[in-house]
Amino acid sequence: MPGVPSNKACERCKKRHLKCDETRPRCQRCTNAGVECPGYVQTRKFIDQGASVRRRYAPYQESNPKRDASHSPNKVTRDSPSNIEGSATRNDASKEPIRNHVAETTAADQSADASQAFFASPIADSRRQNQIQADTQPGSDTNAVSTAAREQPLSGLHTRAAHVSHSHSSPFDDGLHSHGDAPMTYHEEHAAAHDKLSSHDGQSVQSDKEGFHEVVSELMTDSEHEISFLIRHYSQYIAPWLDLSDSRKFFTTYVPIRAIDDAYLRYSMAALAAKHLGQMKGATCPESIGMFTSPAVMETYPNAPEVDWYLKAANYYYLSIARMNSSMPESFAAPSSSAVLEGPVDIVKNWLHRHAETTPPSATDDTLWRKAEALLATATILTMYKLINEPGERWNLHLTSVNSLFESVLHLYGNSHNNPIKFTNGINASFWNFARQDYLASYFNRLPTYFDPTNLPLWRAAGLSITEAGEIDPSSSTSFPTPEDFASNSLTYLLSNLTNFLAHCRTSQLDQLITHQSPPAPPTTTTPPNHPPTSTTWLNISVSFQSWVDRMPETFRPCLRLHSPRPEVYYSLPSCASTMQQYHFGRLALCLNRPADVITSPTTAFDRLQGYREVTKEVDYRCQEIVGIAAARPQSCARIYMPALLFAAGQCLEKQSERQVVEELLCGIGADLGWETDSEIQRLKDLWEER
């Protein structure tokens, strides 16, 4: 029975618990220390789980055959559609993908199937082949043993670390010879393994433990321990990102509860948590670990820094999409397995649209809205899964269907004759997350937002009372649980208006540039001219921003200010810190993009110079506030949306020391939170070099 290659470090490095570079014939660490390298011992670990495994591998016994996991619809390999979408890549090309079989098995079968699942997996095949090619002496017949083991069926991978006892693990010599030409039987291998056990000391046992944890982590996909670890990681570190402007904490409190009954919601949380761990290289923030107590079992994961979290994330992403499709009625489900290539937003949009067309008026009930909330929450989480490592200028590619998604929600609400239409708490939480991501993506690309600010029924359904002129009615604050939620979400609406104004400015400038460079075209009546935005539009948006800040609650005042060694501005609530930073970002954009007006523009050179000084003074103030709030390092839910705002401020800074602070803040967001900031840093460096 084949084993698993153990730690290949030299004997001296094993004994001293040092990382060995495994240089042959002697490691570089021993050479640098001036001592003779004792060499390498090629051992294999033998995972024995008792009589059940011995009966399974005993010659000529084929009782209780298992179904081949290669037919499982829930496995993900390197060629699976979720990887085609680019959701995960692997850095180590020497490891084969994990084939995950998530069929339901009994508790009694889990322990017996653990060794068989690994020995029949492609990971074990790859490792055995690499080890055999490198170390097997001529005449060794372990290839025959490996072939016999690979012919065993692959069983379920619902295996917990506790089910695989280390007390049964033994070193197994890779150079064992069989008698004659026949492969060694299980009993012969077992006897040889136990003969070798007595010749190894504590350092070999330690290396076995390290390799054992690596094996177990690859077998734990969809196990109780791994799911618990990932969902707890999601609840503690990631869910607050999605609850930035929701004091009810829908994604932190309700989504993990709803996931008990909805597998696609559970797998979506696991996918996002696994991808975040991949971004963090397996590291977790120690803030929840007590000073004098040990962490809970579900807070820890064996050998977490060495786990391929990106591949696990791709597995869970695929499982979430597959379960989402299978949870829908047959008439709504896609007829082909290629539906996994469809994005989560499109899947939910199609389900809502078809349901709205076939559901009679007044036929909607609480069960339908509860499922709609779960599906929208899944789409929100899986969209965050895409954005976490995506440059800001590519965010819009994952948000193309959000407007039609919520138009379908409105249509479905219309069937229930609710007037006025008001979204439920769960739908509202998803909407404001998409709205915030939408305006940030619009700013990066200077394109109109997908959520049209003039679509008043949509924004009113989300809780805002908006007049026909587009002004926010302060009385709509009663639609939100706290004044802070109302202030934060109403500012998101204003920023959507602002980014559409900036997109209009850019489009008109490009049109004017093309008009001046190309010969005049004959007049047509089909295409109306694209007039540049007027100062009236700019003034209306400016008045809206001023009205917003005049009625904000007192919690939006900073409670701490530090002026040296560098400015820092601290707010007691992270939602207030994020909202005020976005407010200063909006005022900065308005200051730098005021249209020229023949009537109100300065008439003399002195007036123009004075106007430039006022603009410079306001730009310096807004940039100082944006950078100061970031420098105070609020909670992570406020920091993840800072890259776009710091990028805007960084373009306006001229002092090298100030630029260095912005670069350090962006690097810190990437290092602390696993958020993609490299593109903003590189773009800023390019702009600074040009100046």
C-alpha positions in Angstrom: 0.0 0.0 0.0 1.6 3.3 -1.0 2.5 6.0 1.4 2.8 9.7 1.2 6.2 11.4 0.9 7.1 12.9 4.2 9.2 16.0 4.9 12.3 16.0 2.7 14.4 18.2 5.0 17.8 16.9 6.1 18.2 15.2 9.4 19.9 18.2 11.0 17.3 20.7 10.0 14.5 18.4 11.2 16.1 18.0 14.6 16.7 21.8 15.0 13.2 22.6 13.5 14.7 24.8 10.8 13.4 25.3 7.3 15.7 23.3 4.9 16.3 24.3 1.3 16.5 20.6 0.4 19.6 21.2 -1.8 21.2 17.9 -3.0 23.5 16.2 -2.0 23.7 18.5 1.1 21.6 21.4 2.2 23.0 25.0 2.0 22.1 25.7 5.7 24.5 23.0 6.9 27.2 24.2 4.4 26.9 27.8 5.7 27.1 26.6 9.3 30.4 24.7 8.5 29.0 21.3 9.5 28.6 18.1 7.6 25.1 17.6 6.3 23.8 14.2 7.6 21.8 13.8 4.4 18.2 12.9 3.7 16.0 10.0 4.8 13.3 9.2 2.3 10.3 8.0 4.3 6.7 7.6 3.6 3.9 8.1 6.0 1.5 5.2 6.5 -2.0 6.2 7.5 -3.8 3.3 9.0 -7.3 3.6 10.3 -8.0 0.2 11.7 -9.9 -2.9 10.7 -12.2 -1.2 8.3 -9.4 0.0 6.1 -7.6 -3.4 6.3 -10.8 -5.2 5.2 -11.1 -2.7 2.4 -7.6 -3.3 1.1 -7.4 -7.0 1.9 -6.8 -9.2 -1.2 -9.8 -10.4 -3.1 -12.3 -8.6 -0.9 -14.7 -6.3 -2.7 -17.5 -6.0 -0.2 -19.5 -2.7 0.1 -18.2 -1.1 -3.0 -18.5 2.7 -3.2 -19.7 4.8 -6.0 -17.0 6.4 -8.1 -16.6 10.0 -7.2 -15.6 10.9 -10.7 -19.3 11.0 -11.5 -20.0 13.5 -8.8 -21.5 16.7 -10.1 -20.1 18.7 -7.3 -16.3 18.4 -7.8 -14.1 21.1 -9.1 -10.9 20.6 -11.0 -8.5 22.9 -12.8 -10.6 22.8 -15.9 -13.9 23.5 -14.2 -16.0 26.4 -15.4 -15.4 28.4 -12.2 -11.7 28.5 -13.1 -12.6 29.4 -16.6 -14.1 32.6 -15.2 -10.7 33.3 -13.6 -12.0 33.1 -10.0 -8.9 31.2 -8.8 -5.4 30.4 -10.0 -2.8 28.2 -8.5 0.7 29.3 -7.8 2.2 25.8 -7.3 2.1 24.0 -10.6 3.4 20.8 -9.1 0.2 20.1 -7.2 -2.8 18.6 -8.9 -6.3 19.9 -8.2 -8.4 18.4 -5.5 -11.4 16.4 -6.7 -14.0 17.0 -4.1 -16.9 14.6 -3.7 -19.6 16.1 -1.5 -22.1 13.1 -1.6 -23.7 12.5 1.8 -22.0 9.7 3.8 -22.7 8.3 7.2 -20.5 9.1 10.2 -19.3 5.5 10.3 -18.1 5.6 6.6 -16.2 8.9 7.0 -13.4 7.5 9.1 -13.0 4.4 7.0 -13.0 6.3 3.7 -10.4 8.9 4.6 -7.3 6.9 3.7 -8.9 5.4 0.6 -10.1 8.9 -0.6 -6.5 10.2 -0.3 -4.7 7.2 -1.8 -7.1 7.2 -4.8 -6.9 11.0 -5.3 -4.9 12.7 -8.0 -2.9 14.5 -5.4 -1.6 11.3 -4.0 -0.9 9.9 -7.5 1.1 13.0 -8.4 3.2 12.9 -5.2 3.8 9.2 -5.5 5.0 9.5 -9.1 7.3 12.4 -8.3 8.8 10.6 -5.3 9.2 7.3 -7.1 10.9 8.9 -10.1 13.4 10.7 -7.8 14.2 8.2 -5.1 13.2 4.6 -6.0 16.1 2.3 -6.5 16.3 -0.1 -9.4 14.3 -3.3 -8.7 11.8 -1.5 -6.5 8.3 -2.6 -7.3 6.3 0.2 -5.6 4.9 1.3 -9.0 2.8 -1.9 -8.9 1.6 -1.0 -5.4 0.7 2.5 -6.5 -1.2 1.2 -9.5 -3.1 -1.2 -7.3 -4.0 1.6 -4.9 -5.1 3.9 -7.7 -7.6 1.3 -8.8 -9.5 1.6 -5.6 -12.7 3.7 -5.9 -12.7 7.3 -4.6 -15.1 7.8 -1.7 -16.6 10.9 -0.1 -14.3 13.6 1.3 -16.4 14.5 4.3 -13.4 13.8 6.4 -12.5 15.7 9.6 -9.0 16.0 11.0 -10.1 14.3 14.2 -11.2 11.2 12.2 -7.7 10.6 11.0 -5.7 9.5 14.1 -2.0 10.3 14.1 -1.3 7.4 16.4 -1.9 5.0 13.5 0.6 6.8 11.2 3.9 5.2 10.5 6.9 5.9 8.3 7.0 3.8 5.2 10.2 3.1 3.3 10.0 4.0 -0.4 12.6 1.3 -1.2 10.8 -1.8 -0.1 11.1 -4.7 -2.5 8.4 -7.3 -3.2 9.0 -11.0 -3.4 9.5 -12.0 -7.0 7.5 -10.2 -9.5 4.3 -9.9 -7.5 3.4 -6.7 -5.7 3.6 -6.7 -1.9 0.3 -7.4 -0.1 -1.2 -5.2 2.5 0.0 -7.4 5.4 3.6 -7.4 4.1 3.6 -3.6 3.7 2.1 -3.2 7.2 4.8 -5.5 8.7 7.6 -3.7 6.9 6.3 -0.3 8.0 6.2 -1.4 11.7 9.8 -2.7 11.3 10.9 0.7 10.2 9.0 2.5 12.9 11.5 1.5 15.6 14.4 3.0 13.7 13.1 6.5 13.8 13.2 9.0 16.6 11.2 12.1 17.7 12.3 14.2 14.8 10.8 11.9 12.2 7.5 11.9 14.2 7.6 15.7 14.1 8.0 15.7 10.3 5.2 13.2 10.0 2.9 15.5 11.9 3.7 18.4 9.5 3.0 16.3 6.4 0.0 14.8 8.1 -1.6 18.3 8.6 -0.9 19.1 4.9 -2.7 15.9 3.8 -5.7 16.5 6.1 -6.2 20.1 5.0 -6.5 18.9 1.4 -9.1 16.3 2.4 -11.2 18.6 4.5 -13.1 20.4 1.7 -16.8 20.6 2.8 -16.0 18.9 6.1 -17.7 20.1 9.2 -14.5 21.6 10.6 -13.6 23.5 7.4 -17.1 24.9 6.9 -17.3 26.0 10.5 -13.9 27.6 10.2 -14.7 29.5 7.0 -18.2 30.7 8.0 -16.8 31.9 11.3 -14.1 33.7 9.5 -16.7 35.3 7.2 -18.9 36.4 10.2 -16.0 38.0 12.1 -14.0 39.6 9.4 -15.9 39.9 6.1 -19.6 40.3 6.9 -19.0 43.8 8.5 -17.8 45.0 5.1 -21.3 44.3 3.7 -23.1 45.9 6.8 -21.3 49.2 6.6 -24.6 51.2 6.2 -27.0 48.7 7.8 -27.2 48.8 11.6 -29.5 45.8 11.5 -26.4 43.8 10.4 -28.2 41.6 7.9 -25.1 40.0 6.5 -23.5 39.5 9.9 -26.6 38.3 11.9 -29.2 36.9 9.5 -27.2 35.5 6.6 -25.3 32.8 8.6 -28.7 31.7 10.2 -30.4 31.5 6.8 -27.4 29.5 5.5 -28.5 26.6 7.8 -31.3 25.9 5.3 -29.8 27.2 2.1 -26.7 25.4 0.9 -25.9 27.9 -1.8 -25.8 30.7 0.8 -23.5 28.6 3.0 -21.1 27.8 0.1 -21.0 31.5 -1.0 -19.8 32.5 2.5 -17.2 29.7 2.4 -16.0 30.8 -1.1 -15.6 34.5 0.0 -13.8 33.5 3.2 -11.5 31.1 1.4 -10.6 33.6 -1.2 -9.9 36.2 1.5 -7.6 33.7 3.2 -5.9 33.2 -0.1 -5.3 36.9 -0.4 -4.0 36.9 3.2 -1.8 33.8 2.6 -3.7 31.9 5.3 -3.1 34.5 8.0 -6.0 35.6 10.2 -6.2 38.7 12.4 -5.5 37.8 16.1 -7.8 40.4 17.6 -10.4 37.8 18.7 -7.8 35.5 20.4 -7.7 35.9 24.1 -4.5 36.7 26.0 -4.8 33.8 28.4 -7.1 31.4 26.6 -6.6 29.1 23.7 -8.7 29.7 20.5 -11.7 27.6 19.8 -11.3 24.6 17.4 -13.4 26.3 14.7 -11.0 29.3 14.9 -8.0 27.3 13.8 -7.1 25.3 10.7 -4.2 22.9 10.3 -1.2 24.3 8.3 -3.3 27.2 7.1 -0.5 29.2 5.4 0.3 26.2 3.2 -3.2 25.5 2.1 -4.2 26.4 -1.5 -7.1 28.6 -0.5 -7.8 29.8 -4.0 -8.6 26.3 -5.2 -10.9 25.8 -2.2 -12.5 29.1 -3.0 -13.1 28.0 -6.6 -14.7 24.7 -5.3 -17.1 26.5 -3.0 -17.9 29.1 -5.7 -18.9 26.3 -8.1 -20.9 24.5 -5.4 -22.8 27.7 -4.6 -23.7 28.3 -8.2 -24.7 24.7 -8.7 -26.8 24.6 -5.6 -28.4 27.9 -6.6 -29.5 26.5 -9.9 -30.7 23.3 -8.4 -32.8 25.1 -5.8 -35.0 26.7 -8.4 -38.1 25.1 -9.8 -37.5 23.0 -12.9 -39.2 25.5 -15.2 -36.8 28.2 -14.0 -33.6 26.1 -13.9 -31.1 26.3 -16.8 -31.4 23.2 -19.1 -27.6 22.8 -19.5 -24.7 22.5 -17.1 -23.1 25.4 -18.9 -25.3 27.6 -16.7 -22.4 27.6 -14.2 -20.7 30.1 -16.5 -23.5 32.5 -15.9 -22.8 35.1 -13.1 -24.7 35.0 -9.9 -26.4 38.3 -10.6 -27.8 37.0 -13.9 -29.0 33.8 -12.3 -31.0 35.6 -9.7 -32.2 38.2 -12.2 -33.6 35.5 -14.5 -35.3 33.7 -11.6 -37.0 36.9 -10.4 -38.0 37.9 -14.0 -39.6 34.6 -14.8 -41.3 34.4 -11.4 -42.7 37.9 -11.8 -44.1 36.9 -15.2 -45.7 33.7 -14.0 -46.9 34.7 -10.5 -50.4 36.0 -10.4 -51.1 39.4 -8.6 -51.3 39.2 -4.8 -49.8 35.7 -4.9 -46.5 36.6 -3.3 -46.0 35.5 0.3 -43.3 35.6 3.0 -41.7 32.4 1.7 -41.1 33.9 -1.7 -39.5 37.1 -0.3 -37.4 35.1 2.1 -36.0 33.1 -0.8 -35.5 36.3 -2.8 -33.5 37.7 0.1 -31.3 34.6 0.3 -30.7 34.6 -3.5 -29.8 38.3 -3.5 -27.5 37.9 -0.5 -25.8 35.1 -2.3 -25.4 37.3 -5.4 -24.0 40.1 -3.2 -21.5 37.8 -1.5 -20.3 36.2 -4.8 -19.9 39.6 -6.4 -17.7 40.7 -3.5 -15.8 37.4 -4.2 -15.1 38.8 -7.6 -14.2 42.3 -6.6 -11.8 41.5 -3.7 -8.8 41.0 -6.0 -10.0 43.0 -9.0 -8.6 46.4 -10.0 -11.2 49.2 -9.6 -11.4 49.9 -13.3 -12.7 46.3 -13.8 -15.5 46.4 -11.2 -18.1 47.5 -13.8 -17.6 44.2 -15.6 -19.2 42.4 -12.6 -22.1 44.9 -12.1 -23.6 45.0 -15.6 -26.9 43.3 -14.6 -27.5 44.9 -11.2 -30.0 47.4 -12.5 -32.1 44.9 -14.4 -31.9 42.6 -11.3 -33.6 45.2 -9.1 -36.0 46.1 -11.9 -37.2 42.5 -11.7 -37.6 42.9 -8.0 -39.7 46.0 -8.6 -41.8 44.1 -11.1 -42.3 41.2 -8.6 -43.3 43.8 -5.9 -45.8 45.3 -8.4 -47.7 42.0 -8.5 -48.4 42.2 -4.8 -50.1 45.6 -5.2 -48.0 47.2 -2.4 -48.2 50.9 -2.7 -45.8 52.5 -2.1 -43.3 49.8 -2.7 -40.7 49.3 0.0 -38.0 46.7 -0.1 -37.5 44.2 2.8 -34.5 44.6 5.1 -32.6 41.8 3.3 -33.2 43.2 -0.2 -32.4 46.7 1.0 -29.1 45.5 2.4 -28.1 44.0 -0.9 -29.2 47.1 -2.9 -27.1 49.6 -1.0 -24.0 47.4 -1.3 -24.5 47.2 -5.1 -25.2 51.0 -5.2 -22.0 51.8 -3.4 -19.9 49.5 -5.6 -21.7 51.0 -8.7 -20.7 54.6 -8.1 -17.1 53.7 -7.3 -16.8 51.6 -10.5 -18.3 54.5 -12.4 -15.7 56.9 -10.9 -12.8 54.7 -11.9 -14.0 54.5 -15.5 -15.8 57.9 -15.8 -18.9 56.1 -17.1 -22.5 56.5 -16.1 -23.7 54.3 -13.1 -25.9 51.3 -13.8 -28.4 52.5 -11.2 -29.9 55.5 -12.9 -30.4 58.4 -10.3 -33.5 59.5 -12.3 -35.2 56.2 -11.8 -37.0 57.5 -8.7 -39.3 54.4 -8.1 -36.2 52.3 -7.5 -34.6 54.7 -5.0 -37.9 55.2 -3.3 -38.3 51.5 -2.9 -34.9 51.4 -1.3 -36.1 53.8 1.5 -35.5 57.3 0.2 -38.2 59.9 -0.2 -37.2 61.9 -3.3 -39.1 64.8 -4.8 -39.7 65.0 -8.6 -36.8 67.5 -8.7 -34.5 64.8 -7.4 -34.1 66.3 -3.9 -34.0 64.0 -0.8 -36.8 64.6 1.7 -35.4 64.6 5.2 -38.6 62.8 6.4 -37.4 59.6 4.7 -35.0 59.1 7.6 -37.8 57.2 9.4 -37.5 54.4 6.7 -34.1 53.5 8.2 -33.4 52.1 11.6 -30.9 54.9 12.6 -30.0 58.4 11.4 -26.6 57.1 10.5 -28.0 54.6 8.0 -30.1 57.3 6.4 -27.2 59.7 6.1 -24.9 57.1 4.6 -27.3 55.8 2.1 -28.6 59.2 1.0 -25.0 60.3 0.4 -24.6 57.2 -1.9 -27.5 58.5 -3.9 -25.9 62.0 -4.2 -22.6 60.4 -5.2 -24.3 58.5 -7.9 -25.7 61.8 -9.2 -22.2 63.3 -9.0 -20.4 60.4 -10.9 -23.0 60.6 -13.6 -22.3 64.4 -13.9 -18.5 63.6 -14.1 -19.3 61.0 -16.8 -21.3 63.6 -18.8 -18.4 66.1 -18.5 -16.0 63.6 -19.9 -18.2 62.5 -22.7 -18.8 66.1 -23.8 -15.1 66.9 -23.7 -14.4 63.9 -25.9 -17.1 64.9 -28.3 -15.7 68.4 -28.5 -12.2 67.0 -29.1 -13.4 64.8 -31.9 -15.4 67.6 -33.5 -12.4 69.9 -33.6 -10.1 67.2 -35.1 -12.5 65.8 -37.7 -14.2 67.6 -40.7 -17.7 68.9 -40.0 -20.4 66.3 -40.6 -23.6 67.0 -42.3 -26.4 67.9 -39.9 -28.7 65.0 -38.9 -31.8 64.9 -36.9 -31.4 61.3 -35.6 -28.5 62.0 -33.2 -29.0 64.9 -30.8 -25.9 67.0 -29.9 -24.2 66.1 -26.6 -24.2 69.5 -24.8 -21.7 70.0 -22.0 -23.2 70.1 -18.5 -24.1 73.6 -17.4 -23.3 75.4 -14.2 -26.9 75.0 -13.1 -26.5 71.2 -12.8 -23.3 71.7 -10.9 -24.9 74.2 -8.5 -27.9 71.9 -7.8 -25.5 69.0 -6.9 -23.5 71.4 -4.7 -26.6 72.6 -2.9 -27.6 69.0 -2.3 -24.3 68.2 -0.7 -24.5 71.3 1.5 -28.0 70.4 2.5 -26.9 66.9 3.4 -24.0 68.1 5.6 -26.2 70.7 7.3 -28.7 68.1 8.6 -26.3 65.2 9.5 -26.4 63.9 13.1 -23.8 64.8 15.6 -22.2 61.3 15.4 -20.7 62.5 12.1 -18.4 64.9 13.9 -14.9 63.6 14.6 -14.3 62.9 18.2 -10.4 63.0 17.9 -8.0 65.0 15.9 -4.2 64.6 15.8 -2.1 67.2 14.0 1.4 65.8 14.5 3.4 63.9 13.5 0.8 63.6 10.8 -2.9 64.5 10.6 -5.3 61.9 11.8 -9.1 62.2 12.1 -11.0 59.6 14.2 -14.7 58.9 14.3 -16.4 56.7 16.9 -18.4 54.8 14.3 -16.8 53.3 11.2 -19.9 54.0 9.1 -19.5 57.7 10.0 -15.8 57.7 9.2 -16.5 56.1 5.8 -19.4 58.4 5.0 -17.5 61.6 5.9 -14.6 60.5 3.8 -16.9 59.9 0.8 -18.5 63.3 1.5 -15.1 65.0 1.2 -14.3 63.0 -1.9 -17.6 64.3 -3.5 -16.8 67.9 -2.6 -13.3 67.5 -4.0 -14.7 66.2 -7.3 -17.1 69.1 -7.5 -14.4 71.6 -6.8 -12.2 70.3 -9.6 -15.0 69.9 -12.2 -16.9 73.2 -12.1 -18.1 74.1 -15.6 -17.1 77.5 -17.0 -19.9 80.0 -16.9 -19.7 83.2 -19.0 -21.9 85.2 -16.6 -20.3 84.2 -13.3 -16.7 83.6 -14.4 -14.0 86.0 -13.3 -13.6 88.9 -15.6 -10.1 90.1 -14.7 -6.7 88.3 -14.3 -6.8 89.1 -10.6 -10.2 87.6 -10.2 -9.1 84.4 -11.9 -6.0 84.2 -9.8 -8.1 84.6 -6.6 -10.4 81.9 -7.9 -7.5 79.6 -8.4 -6.3 80.2 -4.9 -9.7 79.4 -3.4 -9.8 76.2 -5.4 -6.3 75.2 -4.2 -7.2 76.0 -0.6 -10.3 73.8 -0.8 -8.5 71.0 -2.6 -5.8 71.0 0.2 -8.5 70.8 2.9 -10.5 68.0 1.3 -7.3 65.9 0.6 -6.2 66.5 4.2 -9.5 65.2 5.5 -9.5 62.1 3.2 -6.0 61.1 4.1 -6.5 62.0 7.8 -9.5 59.7 8.1 -7.5 56.9 6.4 -4.5 57.5 8.6 -6.6 57.1 11.8 -7.1 53.5 10.6 -10.9 52.9 11.3 -12.3 49.4 11.2 -11.9 47.3 8.1 -15.5 47.8 6.9 -14.6 51.5 6.3 -11.1 50.8 4.9 -12.0 48.6 2.0 -13.7 51.4 0.1 -10.8 53.8 0.6 -8.6 53.0 -2.4 -10.7 55.0 -4.9 -10.8 58.0 -2.5 -7.1 57.9 -1.7 -6.4 57.6 -5.4 -8.4 60.8 -6.0 -6.6 62.6 -3.2 -3.2 61.3 -4.3 -3.5 62.9 -7.7 -3.8 66.3 -6.1 -0.8 66.0 -3.7 2.6 67.5 -4.7 4.8 67.1 -1.6 6.8 63.9 -1.6 6.1 63.2 2.0 2.3 63.5 1.4 2.6 61.1 -1.5 4.5 58.7 0.6 1.8 58.7 3.2 -0.9 57.9 0.6 1.2 55.0 -0.8 1.7 53.6 2.6 -2.0 53.7 3.4 -2.8 51.9 0.2 -0.2 49.3 0.9 -1.5 48.9 4.4 -5.1 48.2 3.1 -3.8 45.5 0.8 -1.6 43.9 3.5 -4.1 44.1 6.4 -7.3 43.2 4.5 -6.2 41.3 1.4 -7.9 44.0 -0.8 -6.4 44.7 -4.3 -4.6 48.1 -4.2 -1.6 47.4 -6.4 -3.3 48.9 -9.5 -4.1 52.2 -7.7 -0.5 52.4 -6.4 1.0 51.8 -9.8 -1.4 54.4 -11.5 -0.4 57.0 -8.9 3.3 56.4 -9.4 2.9 56.8 -13.1 1.0 60.1 -12.6 3.6 61.3 -10.1 6.5 60.5 -12.5 4.8 62.6 -15.2 4.8 65.6 -13.0 
